[in-house]
Amino acid sequence: MAMYLEHFSLSERPFSLTPDTQFYFNTQSHRNALNTLLLSLKHSEGFIKIVGEVGTGKTLLCRKLLSSLGNNFITAYVPNPYLTPEELKAYLADEIGAALSDDMQAHQVMMSIYRRLIQLARKNRQVVLVVDEAQAMPVETIEALRLLTNLETEKRKLVQVVLLGQPELDELLNRPDLRQLKQRIVFNEYLSPFSLKGVRAYIEHRLNSAGSNQKLFSRTAVWLLSKGSGGIPRLMNVIAHKAMMVAYGKGDKTVKASHVAKAIVDTDESSKAGKFLALRWHLLWPVFGGVAAVLCIFLPQWIGGVL
């Protein structure tokens, strides 16, 4: 991998799948979502919901949010939504420093959480519970979330909740037995796939953040990458990384459409349209490349003979 980085003059891998805030790209829908989150949390709103397809950057957005909040916020991040109501309350109690023991009854746990929240509110500390992959949370646990947001003073909510999930989260919240929670969602934001312009800017941003000072991807390569990924950031990372590995293996300093085409074909999750284009690129490019080579050799001689 060190040779890979040296080959492209990079300080680190630009398309790692690890959610690293150094590589956070502030596209329009992500910028809107982050601004909405920061503003609503500042004003102590109740529930905020962020929805996006698989791979659109919800977890990275979440990490960016957590790193952007001030010291007056106490955050409890729930990466695994498969919790029972009791486990959720125990987790929150532990995160905020509430007194907890194994022999406590359910109502005693809630009272301990409430007392701790009141103490924090008096110190002007705000508690934010962030639930990732919320569409997978059991219904009874989601109801427990709603009950937690009942804890409030005359001025504000003592617990604010951010729900991040796939579109199935909207379907879940449309259940009749969850209508009370749905009514408490103050803001909704949706993370959209990137346009071609957005893909081009995203690729440049990731490469620049990794130490590159040149355009490593040709315009045609970016266009094909956009088609193959459907504008989904995670797929862009997978395909771009594979394309760079193909280029490196061939000793090329620039990632071309032919490299991206091979990466798309090698990626099961690539879009159907992208695979269609990539396969045809594989079939047709050798023909066009051969014709171009012949023209480069004989056309100048032909022109010279005519003149």
N, C-alpha and C positions, 0 to 999 in steps of 0.2 A: 504493500500500500504506500510505503514511503516513495517508491519509484513512480507510482501513479501520481502522487502529489508533485514530485519534482518534474515529471514530464510536462505537466500543465502549469507549472509555477504557482502552486497553491500551498497555503499554509495548513489547511485542513480540508476534509471532505465537504464539498458544498451541498451534497444531496443526501445527507444522512437522514434516516427516518426518525431519529430521536428528536422529540419536541424541544428545540433549543431556541430560547428567546433571542439569541444573537441573530438568528436567521428569520425572525418574525418579519413578515412582509405586510405592510399596512395598506392592503387593497381596500376598495371602497366599502364592500360589505363588512369586512373585518374591522375597518375603522369605525363604521357606524355602530357595530355591535360593541366594540370596546368603549366608545364614547358614551353609549347608552348605559352600559354597565357602571362605569365610573360615576356618571351623573346620578343615576338612580340610587346607587349605594350611598353616595354622599348625602342624599336627601332621605335616607332610611325608608325606602319603599319596601314592599313585602317580597313578592316573587318576581324574578326576571327569568325569561326563557329564551335560550339560544338554540336554534335548530339548524342542522346542516347534514348533508349526505355524508356517507362514510368517506373519510379522507380529506374533508374540506378544511381541516385545521382547528377543530373545536378544542382539542387538548392543548395545542400551542397557544390559542387565544386565552384559554384558562390560565396557563402559566404566565402569560403576559399580564393578565389582570392581577394575579397574585403578586407579581413583582412591581406592579404600578400602584398598589394601595399603600397608603401612608401608615405610619406607626400606630395610629389610633385604631386601626382595624386588627381584629383577631380573626384569622381565617381557619376554617376546618374544611379540608379538601377530601372528598369521598371519591376515590378512583374506582372502587368496587361497589356497585349499587345493590348487590345481592345481600342485603342486610335485613334482618328482622327489625321490627320497631324497637325492641329492647336493645339490640346491637347498635342501632342508630343513635339512640339516646345515650347509651354508654360511651359511644365514640365521641359524641359532642361534649359530654360531661368531661371526658378526659382531656379533650383539646382546649377547653376553656378553663380547666383547673377547678371544676366543681368537685366537692367531696362525694366519694362513691365507695360503696362497700358491697360485697357479694350478697349480704343478707338483706339488702334494701328492697322494699316493695316498689312496684311501678310508680305509685303516687309519690313515694319518698324520693325516687330518682328525679322526678319532674320538679319537686319542690327544691331539691338541691341545685338543679340547673337554674331554676328561676331565681333563687337567692344569689347565685354567682353572677347571673346576667344583670341583676340589679346593681351589684357591687361594681361591675364593669361599666355600666351606664353612668354611674355616679363619677367615674373616672374619665368619662367621655370616650370610652372604648366601644367600638361597634363590632358586633359578631356577624360574620358572613359564613354561611354553610354553602359550599360549592359541590354540586353533585354531577359528576361526569357520567356519560352513558345512562342518563336518567330514564330512557325508555325501557330499560331492563329492570327497574326497581319494582319490587312487589307492590301491589295496590295498597295493602295494609300499611306498608312502610311510607308510601306517599301520603296516606292519610295522617300518619304520625308527623310527617313534615308540616302538614297544615296545622295540626294542633300545636306544634312548637311555635309557629308564627302567631298563635293567639297570645303568646307572652309579650306583653307590651306595657309601656307607661302611658300617661296621658299625652305625651309628646311624640313618641315614636315606637316602632317595632324594636324588640330586643334581639331578635334573630332575623336576618335577611337571608333569602335562599336564592341561589342561582342554579337553574336547571339547564344542563347542556345535553343534547341528545340528537338522535337521528329522527327523520320524519315520522317514525313510528311513535315518537313521544306525543305528537299532536293527536294521533289516533287513540292513544291511551287516555289522554286527558279529555277526550270527547265522551268517555264513559259517563252515563248518568250518575253513578255513585261518586264521581270525582268532580262534579260540577261546582261544588263549593270552592275547591282548590283552583279550578280554572278561572273562576271569577276574581280570584286574588292576584292573578298574574297581571302585573302593571305594565310591563313592557315585553314585546316579542321582537326578536331579530332573527334574520335568516342569512346564513352564509352561502353565497352563490359560487358556482364554479367560475374560473377565470375566463375572460375573453382572450382572443389571440393577442391583443395589446397587453393584457394583464399577464399572460404567459411569458411574453417577451421581457416584460419588466421584472417578473418574478425570477426568471433564469439569470438575468443580469445582476439582480440584487443578491441572490444566493452566491453567485460566483465572486462578486465584489467583496461580500462578507467573508469569503474564504481566502481572500488575498489576491484574487485575479485582477489584473489591470488591462485586460484585453477582451475582445469578443471571441469566446471560444466556440460558440454555436453559430453556424451559418443561418441566414434568414429562412431558408428552406427547411433546415433541420428544426428550427423553432416552430414553423408552421406544421410540420408533420408531428412534432411532439404535442402540439396543442390538439390536433385531431386524435392522436392515440390516447391521450390522457383524459380527454373530455374537459380539460381545464381543472381537474381535481388535483390539488397540491401533492397528495401522497403519491398518486400515480405519476405525476410529473417527476418527483424525486426518484422513483424506481426506474422509470424509463431513461431519464437523463443520466443517472449513474451508470446504467448498463451501456448506454451509448458512449459514454466517456471511456468505459473499459474496452469497448470494441475499438474505438479510435486509438487508444493506447496500445492495444494489441497489434494494431497495424502500423504503429509508429507515426500516426497522423497527429498534428498539433491542433487541428481544427475538427470539431465534431460536425459531420456532414449528415445530410438526409439519409444516406445509405446506412450510416451507423445507427441512426435513430430507427430506421425501418427494421433493422435486425433486432434491436432492443424491444420494439413493439411486438414483433412476432414472438419473441421469447417471453412475453409477459401475458399471462392468462387473463388478467383483469383489464387489459387494454380494451378500448371501445371497439365495437364491430366496424364502425366506419374507419377507424384508425388502422385496424388489421387489414381491411380491404385495400386501403391505400398502400400500406406497407408491403403487402404481398405483391401487388402490382409493381411497386417500385423495384422490388427484388427481381421481378421478371423482365421489366422493360429497361431498367437502367443499364444493364450490360450491353443491350442493343444500342441504346442512344449513346452510351459511352464509347462504344466501338466506332459508331458513325462519326462522333465528334473527333476521335483520334485520327481517323482517316482524313477528315476535312482539314485538320490542323497540319497534316503532313503534305497533302497534295494541293490544297486550295491556294497557298502562296505561290507554288510553282505554276499552277494553271493561270493565275492572275498575271504572273510575270510573263508567261508565254503570250497571253493575249495582248498585254501592253507592249 
